[in-house]
Amino acid sequence: MPVVHDHLDDSAGVLHARGVVVDLGGRPILTDVDLSVRTGETVAVLGANGSGKSTLVRALIGLVPRRAGSIDLFGTPLEHFADRARLGYVPQRPATTAGVPATVREVVLSGRLARRRLIGPSTKADREAADRAIDLVDLADLRRRPVTELSGGQQQRVLIARALACEPDLLVMDEPLAGVDAASAQRLADTVERLTRSGTAVLLVEHDLGPLTSVVDRAVVIDRGRVAYDGPPGGAPAEHVHHHPYAGEPARIEPLPREGVV
């Protein structure tokens, strides 16, 4: 099957990885992986459970150590990259966790911490950025609602808004469709489309793209720790991508995770 790497020659991109190797617990997870993301591009990393796709995106932003290979963010080697406000990260939502007694706006405001040099009250700029992020994910009517009262899809949008509040140039999302209903999935696709039009790059992990297919520029399929395909999403081999169970399911009521967003 084809693996296309012409885009890897673009040195002006947002993220460039070459020959990435990751071992966890003495076991090889990723082997010689190349991947790049350009400004305003949406790249989806696909693969079956256990293929290494989530490990890859976590390694690309420094959350998982690599044994070999190079990673550059915005032209800077990852080990020297310090401008974390340019990077927004939306982690997987755990199935169970303690609730957070905070409103939607309070949670989204916490995403501004990466842009602040000193600890203190939020500024006017912080509040305006948080409100823009809330509007972008279509939660303006719920900004004062406790997050524990929201549906699973709404909570996922709160996490995305929190990552967007720091106004990142690269948004990384790990399985954003997990446990959300079809309407929330379509709202996410609309949000991604608006972001990329404004120049934000998006890197996301999924089992199956569903409504995101129309807004994804490239699909990278990981199979047993290697890149099996890198090209248009319509050409991704179906045998390495599992159907995602979000479609048609009711939204789950789950508490918001306590882990932060970079």
C-alpha positions, 0 to 999 in steps of 0.5 A: 500500500502507498506511503506518501512522504512528499510533504515531509520536505516542507521545512516551514511546517508546524511539526516535523518528526523523523525516524521516531522510535518509542519503547515502553516497558522494554517493548517496542511501540513505534519504529522509524515513524515519520510525520509532519503537519503544516500550518492550517492542515488537519492530519488524522492519525488512524489505527486499530487499538494497540497500533501505537497511534496515541503513543505517537501523538503523545511522543510528538508533544513530549508526553512520552519519551522517545528512544531515537529520532528527531521531533521539531515543533515550529522549527525548534527541537522538541527538547528545547521547545518552551513556547507551550502556549502555541500548543493545545492538547485535548487528552482522552476522557477517562470513563470515570473520575472525580467531578470538578465543581467548576463552571464551563467558563471557569474550566475554559479560563484555566486554559489561559495559564500557559500564556500567563507569566504570573499567578493571579486573577484572570485578565480582561484578555484572558476572559475575552479569549475564554469567551471566544473559545466557548463561542467557537465550540457552541457552548455560550448558553452553558458558560455558567453551568457546572461541567458535571451537569453536562453531557459527554459530548458537551464535556468534550467540547469544554476540553476543546475550548480549554485548549483553544483558550490559549490560542494555540497554533497547533491543536492536538486531540486524542480520540475527541469522538469517543463517547459523544453523540452524532450531533456533537461529532458534527459540531466538532467537525465544524469547529475544526473547519473554522480553526483551520480556516484561521490557520490553526493546524490540527492533529487528531487521533481516531479509530474512524473519522466519521463526520471528520472525514470532510475536514481532514486533509491527510490520514496517517495510518499506524499499523503495529508501530509503523506508518502503513499509509500517509495520504488522502483520507479516502485512500486509507485502508479500511482493514487497519481502521475500526468503526467508532461507536459514537454514531447514534449512541446517546451522550454519556454523563461523565465528570470532567478529567482533572488532568490539565491541557498543555 
